[in-house]
Amino acid sequence: MFGLFKRDPKKKLQQAYERKLQAAMEASRNGDMRANATLTEEILADINRLKAQEG
């Protein structure tokens, strides 16, 4: 009953993932490969952390 209004943490992580992915793509298009690599590394770290929490 009280869990009805709780937000889904996976949805929040998915939105953050999509924002980072978009930022990495824009950095790549602008020629900023260092920023692209940094954002890609952050994305992979987030994915690995989520996998570790699930199982």
SEDO-946624 format. One record per residue: residue in one letter; x, y, z of N, C-alpha, C, O in turn; residue number from 1. Coordinates in nm, 4 decimals. Example, Ala and Ser with C-alpha at 12.3 -4.5 7.8 and 13.67 -1.06 7.14 Angstrom:
REM SEDO-946624
@code = A&n.X = 1.3190&n.Y = -0.5690&n.Z = 0.7800&ca.X = 1.2300&ca.Y = -0.4500&ca.Z = 0.7800&c.X = 1.3200&c.Y = -0.3300&c.Z = 0.7800&o.X = 1.4236&o.Y = -0.3319&o.Z = 0.8465&pos = 1
@code = S&n.X = 1.2850&n.Y = -0.2250&n.Z = 0.7080&ca.X = 1.3670&ca.Y = -0.1060&ca.Z = 0.7140&c.X = 1.2900&c.Y = 0.0030&c.Z = 0.7870&o.X = 1.3409&o.Y = 0.1138&o.Z = 0.8039&pos = 2
This chain:
REM SEDO-946624
@code = M&n.X = 0.0808&n.Y = -0.1183&n.Z = 0.0000&ca.X = 0.0000&ca.Y = 0.0000&ca.Z = 0.0000&c.X = 0.0857&c.Y = 0.1255&c.Z = 0.0000&o.X = 0.0601&o.Y = 0.2181&o.Z = -0.0770&pos = 1
@code = F&n.X = 0.1876&n.Y = 0.1295&n.Z = 0.0859&ca.X = 0.2712&ca.Y = 0.2487&ca.Z = 0.0926&c.X = 0.3778&c.Y = 0.2504&c.Z = -0.0160&o.X = 0.4392&o.Y = 0.3541&o.Z = -0.0409&pos = 2
@code = G&n.X = 0.3999&n.Y = 0.1381&n.Z = -0.0801&ca.X = 0.4956&ca.Y = 0.1306&ca.Z = -0.1892&c.X = 0.4402&c.Y = 0.1866&c.Z = -0.3187&o.X = 0.5112&o.Y = 0.1931&o.Z = -0.4191&pos = 3
@code = L&n.X = 0.3156&n.Y = 0.2266&n.Z = -0.3175&ca.X = 0.2498&ca.Y = 0.2763&ca.Z = -0.4371&c.X = 0.3163&c.Y = 0.4026&c.Z = -0.4906&o.X = 0.3240&o.Y = 0.4221&o.Z = -0.6119&pos = 4
@code = F&n.X = 0.3643&n.Y = 0.4883&n.Z = -0.4012&ca.X = 0.4184&ca.Y = 0.6165&ca.Z = -0.4433&c.X = 0.5704&c.Y = 0.6189&c.Z = -0.4533&o.X = 0.6283&o.Y = 0.7236&o.Z = -0.4822&pos = 5
@code = K&n.X = 0.6350&n.Y = 0.5074&n.Z = -0.4303&ca.X = 0.7802&ca.Y = 0.5012&ca.Z = -0.4412&c.X = 0.8207&c.Y = 0.4962&c.Z = -0.5876&o.X = 0.7546&o.Y = 0.4327&o.Z = -0.6697&pos = 6
@code = R&n.X = 0.9289&n.Y = 0.5631&n.Z = -0.6185&ca.X = 0.9788&ca.Y = 0.5643&ca.Z = -0.7555&c.X = 1.0667&c.Y = 0.4430&c.Z = -0.7792&o.X = 1.1303&o.Y = 0.3909&o.Z = -0.6875&pos = 7
@code = D&n.X = 1.0689&n.Y = 0.3999&n.Z = -0.9023&ca.X = 1.1488&ca.Y = 0.2846&ca.Z = -0.9413&c.X = 1.2942&c.Y = 0.3287&c.Z = -0.9593&o.X = 1.3217&o.Y = 0.4129&o.Z = -1.0448&pos = 8
@code = P&n.X = 1.3875&n.Y = 0.2747&n.Z = -0.8817&ca.X = 1.5280&ca.Y = 0.3177&ca.Z = -0.8942&c.X = 1.5880&c.Y = 0.2802&c.Z = -1.0302&o.X = 1.6784&o.Y = 0.3485&o.Z = -1.0784&pos = 9
@code = K&n.X = 1.5392&n.Y = 0.1738&n.Z = -1.0920&ca.X = 1.5917&ca.Y = 0.1358&ca.Z = -1.2230&c.X = 1.5555&c.Y = 0.2393&c.Z = -1.3286&o.X = 1.6340&o.Y = 0.2643&o.Z = -1.4200&pos = 10
@code = K&n.X = 1.4387&n.Y = 0.2993&n.Z = -1.3173&ca.X = 1.3963&ca.Y = 0.4015&ca.Z = -1.4126&c.X = 1.4863&c.Y = 0.5240&c.Z = -1.4014&o.X = 1.5230&o.Y = 0.5839&o.Z = -1.5025&pos = 11
@code = K&n.X = 1.5215&n.Y = 0.5608&n.Z = -1.2800&ca.X = 1.6102&ca.Y = 0.6747&ca.Z = -1.2579&c.X = 1.7483&c.Y = 0.6473&c.Z = -1.3172&o.X = 1.8073&o.Y = 0.7348&o.Z = -1.3805&pos = 12
@code = L&n.X = 1.7999&n.Y = 0.5262&n.Z = -1.2968&ca.X = 1.9291&ca.Y = 0.4887&ca.Z = -1.3532&c.X = 1.9239&c.Y = 0.4857&c.Z = -1.5061&o.X = 2.0202&o.Y = 0.5246&o.Z = -1.5721&pos = 13
@code = Q&n.X = 1.8133&n.Y = 0.4402&n.Z = -1.5618&ca.X = 1.7971&ca.Y = 0.4357&ca.Z = -1.7068&c.X = 1.8009&c.Y = 0.5769&c.Z = -1.7655&o.X = 1.8618&o.Y = 0.5989&o.Z = -1.8702&pos = 14
@code = Q&n.X = 1.7365&n.Y = 0.6717&n.Z = -1.6990&ca.X = 1.7362&ca.Y = 0.8087&ca.Z = -1.7476&c.X = 1.8753&c.Y = 0.8693&c.Z = -1.7386&o.X = 1.9173&o.Y = 0.9404&o.Z = -1.8299&pos = 15
@code = A&n.X = 1.9470&n.Y = 0.8428&n.Z = -1.6309&ca.X = 2.0834&ca.Y = 0.8931&ca.Z = -1.6166&c.X = 2.1738&c.Y = 0.8320&c.Z = -1.7233&o.X = 2.2590&o.Y = 0.9003&o.Z = -1.7802&pos = 16
@code = Y&n.X = 2.1548&n.Y = 0.7029&n.Z = -1.7500&ca.X = 2.2316&ca.Y = 0.6331&ca.Z = -1.8531&c.X = 2.2085&c.Y = 0.6972&c.Z = -1.9902&o.X = 2.3031&o.Y = 0.7192&o.Z = -2.0659&pos = 17
@code = E&n.X = 2.0830&n.Y = 0.7267&n.Z = -2.0212&ca.X = 2.0505&ca.Y = 0.7860&ca.Z = -2.1506&c.X = 2.1085&c.Y = 0.9263&c.Z = -2.1642&o.X = 2.1527&o.Y = 0.9646&o.Z = -2.2725&pos = 18
@code = R&n.X = 2.1089&n.Y = 1.0039&n.Z = -2.0546&ca.X = 2.1689&ca.Y = 1.1379&ca.Z = -2.0589&c.X = 2.3195&c.Y = 1.1301&c.Z = -2.0822&o.X = 2.3740&o.Y = 1.2073&o.Z = -2.1611&pos = 19
@code = K&n.X = 2.3871&n.Y = 1.0375&n.Z = -2.0142&ca.X = 2.5314&ca.Y = 1.0223&ca.Z = -2.0321&c.X = 2.5640&c.Y = 0.9745&c.Z = -2.1731&o.X = 2.6617&o.Y = 1.0188&o.Z = -2.2335&pos = 20
@code = L&n.X = 2.4823&n.Y = 0.8846&n.Z = -2.2246&ca.X = 2.5025&ca.Y = 0.8337&ca.Z = -2.3592&c.X = 2.4883&c.Y = 0.9460&c.Z = -2.4618&o.X = 2.5665&o.Y = 0.9549&o.Z = -2.5565&pos = 21
@code = Q&n.X = 2.3885&n.Y = 1.0310&n.Z = -2.4424&ca.X = 2.3672&ca.Y = 1.1451&ca.Z = -2.5319&c.X = 2.4852&c.Y = 1.2417&c.Z = -2.5236&o.X = 2.5329&o.Y = 1.2899&o.Z = -2.6263&pos = 22
@code = A&n.X = 2.5326&n.Y = 1.2703&n.Z = -2.4024&ca.X = 2.6456&ca.Y = 1.3603&ca.Z = -2.3841&c.X = 2.7717&c.Y = 1.3028&c.Z = -2.4485&o.X = 2.8498&o.Y = 1.3769&o.Z = -2.5082&pos = 23
@code = A&n.X = 2.7920&n.Y = 1.1721&n.Z = -2.4370&ca.X = 2.9087&ca.Y = 1.1084&ca.Z = -2.4985&c.X = 2.9012&c.Y = 1.1180&c.Z = -2.6503&o.X = 3.0027&o.Y = 1.1416&o.Z = -2.7158&pos = 24
@code = M&n.X = 2.7830&n.Y = 1.1002&n.Z = -2.7066&ca.X = 2.7668&ca.Y = 1.1106&ca.Z = -2.8512&c.X = 2.7953&c.Y = 1.2527&c.Z = -2.8985&o.X = 2.8617&o.Y = 1.2725&o.Z = -3.0002&pos = 25
@code = E&n.X = 2.7451&n.Y = 1.3516&n.Z = -2.8246&ca.X = 2.7687&ca.Y = 1.4908&ca.Z = -2.8626&c.X = 2.9166&c.Y = 1.5265&c.Z = -2.8510&o.X = 2.9691&o.Y = 1.5997&o.Z = -2.9349&pos = 26
@code = A&n.X = 2.9838&n.Y = 1.4761&n.Z = -2.7489&ca.X = 3.1266&ca.Y = 1.5013&ca.Z = -2.7336&c.X = 3.2038&c.Y = 1.4402&c.Z = -2.8498&o.X = 3.2978&o.Y = 1.5008&o.Z = -2.9011&pos = 27
@code = S&n.X = 3.1647&n.Y = 1.3215&n.Z = -2.8907&ca.X = 3.2302&ca.Y = 1.2550&ca.Z = -3.0027&c.X = 3.2104&c.Y = 1.3338&c.Z = -3.1317&o.X = 3.3038&o.Y = 1.3495&o.Z = -3.2103&pos = 28
@code = R&n.X = 3.0904&n.Y = 1.3826&n.Z = -3.1530&ca.X = 3.0626&ca.Y = 1.4608&ca.Z = -3.2732&c.X = 3.1394&c.Y = 1.5921&c.Z = -3.2766&o.X = 3.1754&o.Y = 1.6413&o.Z = -3.3836&pos = 29
@code = N&n.X = 3.1644&n.Y = 1.6491&n.Z = -3.1578&ca.X = 3.2388&ca.Y = 1.7743&ca.Z = -3.1499&c.X = 3.3894&c.Y = 1.7526&c.Z = -3.1531&o.X = 3.4657&o.Y = 1.8492&o.Z = -3.1530&pos = 30
@code = G&n.X = 3.4327&n.Y = 1.6286&n.Z = -3.1560&ca.X = 3.5747&ca.Y = 1.5978&ca.Z = -3.1642&c.X = 3.6435&c.Y = 1.5890&c.Z = -3.0297&o.X = 3.7660&o.Y = 1.5785&o.Z = -3.0245&pos = 31
@code = D&n.X = 3.5697&n.Y = 1.5930&n.Z = -2.9223&ca.X = 3.6270&ca.Y = 1.5853&ca.Z = -2.7885&c.X = 3.6304&c.Y = 1.4393&c.Z = -2.7447&o.X = 3.5438&o.Y = 1.3934&o.Z = -2.6702&pos = 32
@code = M&n.X = 3.7301&n.Y = 1.3683&n.Z = -2.7913&ca.X = 3.7377&ca.Y = 1.2247&ca.Z = -2.7665&c.X = 3.7696&c.Y = 1.1929&c.Z = -2.6203&o.X = 3.7328&o.Y = 1.0865&o.Z = -2.5705&pos = 33
@code = R&n.X = 3.8374&n.Y = 1.2842&n.Z = -2.5518&ca.X = 3.8686&ca.Y = 1.2619&ca.Z = -2.4106&c.X = 3.7399&c.Y = 1.2619&c.Z = -2.3275&o.X = 3.7219&o.Y = 1.1764&o.Z = -2.2407&pos = 34
@code = A&n.X = 3.6513&n.Y = 1.3572&n.Z = -2.3540&ca.X = 3.5232&ca.Y = 1.3615&ca.Z = -2.2830&c.X = 3.4389&c.Y = 1.2402&c.Z = -2.3195&o.X = 3.3707&o.Y = 1.1838&o.Z = -2.2340&pos = 35
@code = N&n.X = 3.4432&n.Y = 1.2002&n.Z = -2.4452&ca.X = 3.3694&ca.Y = 1.0822&ca.Z = -2.4892&c.X = 3.4182&c.Y = 0.9589&c.Z = -2.4137&o.X = 3.3375&o.Y = 0.8788&o.Z = -2.3664&pos = 36
@code = A&n.X = 3.5479&n.Y = 0.9438&n.Z = -2.4025&ca.X = 3.6043&ca.Y = 0.8278&ca.Z = -2.3333&c.X = 3.5681&c.Y = 0.8297&c.Z = -2.1848&o.X = 3.5368&o.Y = 0.7257&o.Z = -2.1270&pos = 37
@code = T&n.X = 3.5723&n.Y = 0.9471&n.Z = -2.1237&ca.X = 3.5390&ca.Y = 0.9589&ca.Z = -1.9821&c.X = 3.3930&c.Y = 0.9227&c.Z = -1.9573&o.X = 3.3620&o.Y = 0.8486&o.Z = -1.8641&pos = 38
@code = L&n.X = 3.3044&n.Y = 0.9746&n.Z = -2.0399&ca.X = 3.1620&ca.Y = 0.9448&ca.Z = -2.0232&c.X = 3.1325&c.Y = 0.7976&c.Z = -2.0502&o.X = 3.0506&o.Y = 0.7365&o.Z = -1.9815&pos = 39
@code = T&n.X = 3.1987&n.Y = 0.7416&n.Z = -2.1493&ca.X = 3.1792&ca.Y = 0.6000&ca.Z = -2.1796&c.X = 3.2260&c.Y = 0.5141&c.Z = -2.0626&o.X = 3.1621&o.Y = 0.4146&o.Z = -2.0286&pos = 40
@code = E&n.X = 3.3367&n.Y = 0.5523&n.Z = -2.0017&ca.X = 3.3871&ca.Y = 0.4793&ca.Z = -1.8853&c.X = 3.2884&c.Y = 0.4879&c.Z = -1.7688&o.X = 3.2673&o.Y = 0.3893&o.Z = -1.6982&pos = 41
@code = E&n.X = 3.2281&n.Y = 0.6048&n.Z = -1.7485&ca.X = 3.1289&ca.Y = 0.6206&ca.Z = -1.6427&c.X = 3.0059&c.Y = 0.5336&c.Z = -1.6695&o.X = 2.9498&o.Y = 0.4735&o.Z = -1.5778&pos = 42
@code = I&n.X = 2.9659&n.Y = 0.5279&n.Z = -1.7941&ca.X = 2.8504&ca.Y = 0.4465&ca.Z = -1.8317&c.X = 2.8771&c.Y = 0.2992&c.Z = -1.8018&o.X = 2.7923&o.Y = 0.2300&o.Z = -1.7455&pos = 43
@code = L&n.X = 2.9953&n.Y = 0.2521&n.Z = -1.8398&ca.X = 3.0307&ca.Y = 0.1118&ca.Z = -1.8141&c.X = 3.0389&c.Y = 0.0829&c.Z = -1.6648&o.X = 2.9994&o.Y = -0.0250&o.Z = -1.6207&pos = 44
@code = A&n.X = 3.0896&n.Y = 0.1777&n.Z = -1.5865&ca.X = 3.0964&ca.Y = 0.1596&ca.Z = -1.4421&c.X = 2.9560&c.Y = 0.1502&c.Z = -1.3825&o.X = 2.9313&o.Y = 0.0690&o.Z = -1.2934&pos = 45
@code = D&n.X = 2.8643&n.Y = 0.2332&n.Z = -1.4318&ca.X = 2.7261&ca.Y = 0.2281&ca.Z = -1.3841&c.X = 2.6609&c.Y = 0.0946&c.Z = -1.4164&o.X = 2.5895&o.Y = 0.0381&o.Z = -1.3335&pos = 46
@code = I&n.X = 2.6854&n.Y = 0.0443&n.Z = -1.5365&ca.X = 2.6283&ca.Y = -0.0838&ca.Z = -1.5778&c.X = 2.6824&c.Y = -0.1963&c.Z = -1.4902&o.X = 2.6067&o.Y = -0.2823&o.Z = -1.4452&pos = 47
@code = N&n.X = 2.8126&n.Y = -0.1957&n.Z = -1.4661&ca.X = 2.8730&ca.Y = -0.2995&ca.Z = -1.3829&c.X = 2.8211&c.Y = -0.2935&c.Z = -1.2393&o.X = 2.7984&o.Y = -0.3975&o.Z = -1.1775&pos = 48
@code = R&n.X = 2.8023&n.Y = -0.1738&n.Z = -1.1863&ca.X = 2.7508&ca.Y = -0.1577&ca.Z = -1.0511&c.X = 2.6068&c.Y = -0.2107&c.Z = -1.0423&o.X = 2.5696&o.Y = -0.2751&o.Z = -0.9442&pos = 49
@code = L&n.X = 2.5272&n.Y = -0.1830&n.Z = -1.1450&ca.X = 2.3903&ca.Y = -0.2311&ca.Z = -1.1463&c.X = 2.3846&c.Y = -0.3834&c.Z = -1.1544&o.X = 2.3017&o.Y = -0.4458&o.Z = -1.0881&pos = 50
@code = K&n.X = 2.4727&n.Y = -0.4439&n.Z = -1.2357&ca.X = 2.4776&ca.Y = -0.5888&ca.Z = -1.2445&c.X = 2.5182&c.Y = -0.6519&c.Z = -1.1133&o.X = 2.4675&o.Y = -0.7577&o.Z = -1.0761&pos = 51
@code = A&n.X = 2.6107&n.Y = -0.5866&n.Z = -1.0424&ca.X = 2.6553&ca.Y = -0.6387&ca.Z = -0.9136&c.X = 2.5440&c.Y = -0.6333&c.Z = -0.8091&o.X = 2.5352&o.Y = -0.7208&o.Z = -0.7231&pos = 52
@code = Q&n.X = 2.4599&n.Y = -0.5315&n.Z = -0.8165&ca.X = 2.3497&ca.Y = -0.5197&ca.Z = -0.7220&c.X = 2.2414&c.Y = -0.6226&c.Z = -0.7502&o.X = 2.1784&o.Y = -0.6728&o.Z = -0.6570&pos = 53
@code = E&n.X = 2.2186&n.Y = -0.6550&n.Z = -0.8777&ca.X = 2.1134&ca.Y = -0.7484&ca.Z = -0.9133&c.X = 2.1473&c.Y = -0.8920&c.Z = -0.8766&o.X = 2.0592&o.Y = -0.9680&o.Z = -0.8364&pos = 54
@code = G&n.X = 2.2700&n.Y = -0.9288&n.Z = -0.8896&ca.X = 2.2980&ca.Y = -1.0697&ca.Z = -0.8656&c.X = 2.4283&c.Y = -1.0933&c.Z = -0.8134&o.X = 2.4650&o.Y = -1.2081&o.Z = -0.7885&pos = 55
